[in-house]
Structures are given as C-alpha cells and as structure tokens.
Amino acid sequence: MSRCPVQRGPATAQTLSLPFVLKGPVHANEATVTYVIFGDRSSGAFSTEAALAEAGVEYEFRRVSLRDNAQLEPEFLKVNPSGKMPALVLPGGEVLTESAAILFTVAERHPDAGLLPPPGSFARAEAYRWIVFLACEVYPMVEIADYPARFAPEGAEAEALRVKARERIRERLLIVERNVAGPWLLSSGFSAADIYVAMFTRWRDDLGAEWVAQNPIPKLTAIARGVSERPRIAPVWQRHFGHQTPAF
Ligand SMILES: N[C@@H](CCC(=O)N[C@@H](CS)C(=O)NCC(=O)O)C(=O)O
C-alpha cells in the first residue's frame, strides 16, 4: 500500500509522542488558545506543521490514524466533512481545511516568517502557481493511488488505475523539477512552496525506487534536504519522515 502516511518503519518514542486519536470534539465555535492540527505522521499534515513550526508559533498535533481510517469516523468528519487531513483549528476556533489554503493562511497570519514572497510581487504569484499546481494536479492523484477502489471496480481495474495515477504523479513532479530556480523552488528564496513540494518527494511508494533511479530528481531532493535541515522544521521532519531509509 502506498498511503501517503503509510507506517513504513518502526514506531519510535518520538513519533508516538503525538496524541494517538482525537482527544475530544472540536467545534468551530470552541475557543482554542493555540493552533490545533489534525493529521497523521508522514501525511499532508506535515506541510501544516512545518509551516507553523517555521513561523515559530505554538500548536498542538492531534493524531488521526490513516491506517485505522480514523479520518472517516464521525468525530473527525465534524472537523473536516471531506474526511481528509490536514485540518487546522485556528486560535479563534475556526476550522480550516485544504493544505494549500492552510499554507497561504499561515503565511499571511505570520508574515515575519517569510513563508511567501512580498504581496504583489511576481515571486508571490509564482508561489501561488506551484503550490496550486501541487494541490490540484498532484495531490488528487495521491487519493487515486492510495484508494483506487474509490474510482474503479476493485481488482485489476483499480490496480491499473493506481499505476496510471502514479505515472501522473511522477510526470508532474518532473515538471516541478524542471522549474526549480535553485537552490529553492523560487528564485526569491525559501518559501512554503519548498515545504509543500518536499512533502510530495517523501511519498516514495508513489514514486518507486526504480523510477527514482531512472529519473533522478536532484533539485527536488536538494529542496527536501534543505527543508529537513531548517532548524525549526528539523524536529518536525524527523517525526514525520525520520523513519525512512534512505532519507533522501
Ligand atoms: N485536498 C486535500 C487532500 C488531502 C488528502 O488527500 N490527505 C490524505 C492524507 S495525505 C487523506 O486525508 N487521505 C484520507 C482519505 O482520502 O481517506 C488537501 O490538500 O488538504
């Protein structure tokens, strides 16, 4: 299976230190003092957590197990009716979903973190372009690769669809690879787009070792390494992806 957060390695004390399941209901009108992230290890919730960590703000991570399909439990559906993670509860209690929208919002609420280039600049437009490209052209393919039986009859047809979805993911990541300014995705420097694309490079089952060997993605790999080494993100990276070998 290639679920984006598949538990590939042994659980460590670090990874299990997250609360295992929802601690209690969170409603849109419940006042919270810090951000609350709902997600699983190695999932799309990495991008939310990394952005908040980079911004240097407090947050709580509530673990929703994809392996146990907890995202489809009524309790989580109250948080995100589409049964997807990440979901973010803002300090005022409002619930926000969609990983790209969350990145834009965190960047806007914490401008000093420099998660996006200055408003109005072309660099900012490019950040929007690549984050939206990943959210709209790549992320939906992950659902097809992870849960093909949602889209085709179970068995050979679903498996064939999974293969096709993975091909699209690979082809589209190569488009991003060819557009990396270096060393970061944008010529203006580090941004939330780097956090986001680094996450997609970690979902190795979607890429496949053989494909990576034949289609090196050195620029995206360098971005992933750079993101993993940012002082505020490094512990987050370790919790989500540290179990992977080789790391890059
Ligand atoms: N459009 C959503 C996609 C999120 C998504 O597909 N997340 C995966 C985990 S990486 C998920 O929750 N999958 C569970 C499911 O589809 O049942 C976003 O960008 O936040």
The ligand as an ORCA input file, in Angstrom:
! r2SCAN-3c Opt
* xyz 0 1
  N      -7.250     18.361     -0.980
  C      -6.781     17.892      0.295
  C      -6.199     16.486      0.124
  C      -5.763     15.919      1.458
  C      -5.539     14.422      1.408
  O      -5.836     13.723      0.427
  N      -4.993     13.917      2.515
  C      -4.815     12.489      2.670
  C      -3.632     12.196      3.595
  S      -2.062     12.681      2.872
  C      -6.029     11.923      3.369
  O      -6.512     12.501      4.305
  N      -6.494     10.759      2.906
  C      -7.541     10.050      3.546
  C      -8.641      9.640      2.640
  O      -8.668     10.060      1.465
  O      -9.483      8.874      3.105
  C      -5.732     18.845      0.851
  O      -4.967     19.409      0.059
  O      -5.698     19.061      2.065
*
